[in-house]
Amino acid sequence: MSEPLVGEVVDTRYELRRLIARGGMSLVFEAHHKFTRRAVALKLLPSELRGKREVRGRLLREAYALAAVRHPGFVEVLDAGVCGEHGPYVVLEMLEGRTLDGILAARRRLSIADTVQVARQLCDAVAHANARGVVHRDVKPSNVFIARNEIGEETVKLIDLGVAAVSEDKLEENDRKITKAHEVVGTPEYMAPEQLWGRAVDARTDVYAIAMSLFECLTGEVPYVGSYPDVLVQVSNATGPPSVRDARADVPPALAVVIETALEKEPSSRFQTAAELGRALVAASGL
């Protein structure tokens, strides 16, 4: 099997125009629908992964999860299927803008007002997903897209549910086999302790990841770095949540307390939902 190339047509109707992003688990192309001419983002598997049942299942399950959590704070899924030549694919709305990690790479950190604005929208989207039985498990700046519409308004959108945990009562039998609540998946720096330890995840796991992303927005860094074993040791040895004000002194104390509460090691000590976290952040910021 060869890699998909610009100019090829997926499933008789999506013409690949340019490669947008290449990750370890997927390729994302700008594509045009041959009949409607609509520009879309089309996600495919690299050729070496197309034969792996679990990876194929995850890609198609992402389409299901996005449909299940339909919300302005998530990228919209438009289509999905299996092409005889190119394997499984997911079609998403085409967004204009930049990922949050791209913005942080350019600016290093955000203003307090911008951070709270991102947080408010992010918490709203994640709370909506959690209420529908979907735990994202990989909230991080590279999965947060700051989309810009035709008149320049910006909206926060989550763009990847590839490792989301979905309530089993919402899945077909085959999908349940690739959904393991205790599976260790995600990006170590943003993973909650229970996720690192391979324990059950729930809405409070996403609360932690949101808070860690906000910590990075405010300070330009994450407190735990390295490979999975490195982060596991650092988090396990931590006696308390990382201090926001030690990394950026002008953060209001009340706002720092909210973020640090969401970064508590024990899930029961955090905000219990993303909605609670969002309300606390807005109240503490005074914005």
N, C-alpha and C positions, 0 to 999 in steps of 0.2 A: 504494500500500500504506500502511495506517495503522498506528500504533503499537498493540501489544497493550494491552488495558485490563483492569483488575480486573473480574472477573465473567465474562470470556470463557473459553471452554473450548478447550484445545489438544489436537488429535488425538483428539477425542471423549471424553477421560477426565481431563484435568488442568485443574481449575478454578483460575484465577488469583485469589488472595486479596489480596495486597499486593506492592508493589514493594519489594524489599530493597536492591538496589544497581543503579546505572546507571554503566556504564563506557563508554569510547570504542568498544569492540568488542562489548559484550553488555549485556543486561538480565537481572537475576536476580529472579525472583518467588518468593514463597511460594505454593505451589499445593497443592490437595488432590485426591487421586485420587478420582474420583467413585464408584468401587465399593468400594475398600478403606478410604477415608476417611483414608489416611495423608497426613501433611503432608510435603511434599518441597520442595526448592529446584529451580526450573526455569529453565534458562538459554536465552534466545532472542537472536536478532540484532535490532538496531534496524532499522526498516523500510528505511532507506536502504542497508543493507548486505546485505539478503537476496538481492539479485540478483548479488552478487559471488561468483564460483565459488570463488576462493581462500579467502575468509572463511568461506563455508559449509563448505568442506572442513576448515578448521582447527577449527571448532566440533565437527564430528562426529569428527574425529581425536582431539580431547581426550577424548571418551568412550572411544575405543579405547585411548588411552594409560592412562587411569585404570583400565580393566579389566585392562590388561597388567601394571600395577604393584600390583595389589590388595594393600593393606597397611594396618594400623591407622593409619599416619602420613599417609595420604592420604584425602581425602574419598571416600566410596564412590559410584560411579556405579550408578544403578538402571535406567536406561532411556535410549534415544535414538531419534530418528526424524526424519522430515520430515512436517510438517503442511501440507496444501494451502493453508491460510489463513495460518498463522504461520511457515512455513518450518522450517528445521532447529531441533532443540531437544535439550537434554541434561538429564536428570533426575538430581539428586544427593540424597544424604541431607541432611536438614535438621539443621543444627548449632545448638547454643546456645552462646553465648560471645562473644568479641571477637577481632578481628584483632590481631596483634602491633603493627602501627602505630597502632591505636586505643589500645592500652595505653600505648605510648610517648608518644602525644600527651597522655595524662592524667598520666603519671608522669615523663616526659622520659627517664628511663633506668631500668634494672632493677638489682637487687642482683646481685652476682657469683654467688650460689647459684642464683638464678632464671635467670640467663643460661646457666649451665652446664646446668641442667635442660632448658631449651628446646633448647640445642645438642645434647645427647645424643639427644633424640628426633628432632630434625631431621636429624642425621647418619645415624641409623638408617634413616629413611624414604628419604632421597636415595640412600644406598648401595644399598638394595634396588632402587630404580628404575634406577640406573646399571647394576647387575648384569644387568638385564633389557633393556638396550639403549636406555634412555630417559634423555636428558639434559634436565633441567628448563628451563634457560636463563633462568629469571626468578625465582629464589629471592630474596625480599625480604620485609620485615615485613608488607606489605599482602597477601601471598599465604600468610602463616602464620597459621593460626587456632588460638586457644587455646580448645578445645571443652570444655564442662562437661557431665558426665552427670547423671543423676537424683539421685545422692548427693553431688554437688559435686566429684567428682574431675575434674582437668583433664588434657587430652591435647593434644599438638601435632599439627596436621593441616595438610598442604599442600593448598590449595584450587584451584589453577589450573595446568593443563598446556596452556594455549592456545597457547603457542609452543614446546612441547617438541620436541626433535629425537629421532626414533624411528629405530632401525636399519632400513635399507631391507629387510633380509630378513624383517622382520615386517610389511611394508606391501604393500597391493595396488598395482598399477601407477598408478592415478589418485592415490593418496595420495603416492606417491614424487614426483610432480610438484610438490607443495606442501611438500615436505620438503627444504630446502636446507641442508646442513651449514655452509656458509660465509655464510649469510644473516645480516645484522645485525638481530637482534630482541632485545628485552629492555628493561630500564630502565637508562639510562646509569650512574647512580650505583652500581649493583650489578654491572655487567657487567665480566667479566674482560678484561684487555688484548687477548687473542686474539679475543675476541668483538667488542670495539670495532673492531678492525682488520679484521674480516671473515674471519678465519682459521677453520680447523676447530675445533670444540668437542668436549670429551669430559668425563669425570667431573671432571677438575681445574677445569673452568669452573664447575661447581656448587660445588666446594670453595671457590673464591674468593668466590662470592656468599654462601655460608653465613657465611664469615668476615667479610665486609663487613656483613652483617646483625647479627652478634654485636658488631662494632665499634660499631654504632649502639646496640645494646641497652646496652652498657656505658657509652658516652660521651654518648649523646643526640644524636649528629650523625654525618654521613658526611663523609669527608675531601675528596671530590670532588663538586662541585655544579654545576648548570647544565644547559644543553641538551647534546645529543649532541656537537656540536663542542667545547663548553667542556670536557666531561669527557674527551674524547679527547685534547685538548691537555694537560690537567693530568696525566693518567695517563702519557702519552708522555714528559712532561718530568720526571716523578718519578724521583729517583735511587735510591729504595728504598721499601719498604712504609711506609704511615703508622704513626706511633707511637701505640700505645694509651695508654701511660702519660703522654705529653705532654698527652693530653686528659682522663685520669683517673688521678691519681697513686696511688690506693689499689689499683689492679689489681695482683695479684701478678706479679712479673717473669716467672715461668715461664709463666703464662697469657698474658701479653702476647706473649711470644716465639712461642707456638703460633699465635695469631691472625695475627701479622705474617708468620710463615712461610707460612701459607695465603694471604696477600695478596701474595706475591712476584709480580713482573711475569712472570717466565718460568715456565710450567707445570711444567717439570722440577724447579724449586726448591721447589714446594709439596708438601704431602701429596698422594699420588697417588690416594687414594680418600677419600670422606666417612667411611668406617669408620675409617681411620687418624686422620683429624682428630678424630673423636669420642673415640677412645681417648686421644689426646694431651691433649685438653681436660679430660677427667675426671682423668687422672693429674696434670696441672699444677695443677688447682684444689685438689686435696687433699680433695675432697668425696666 
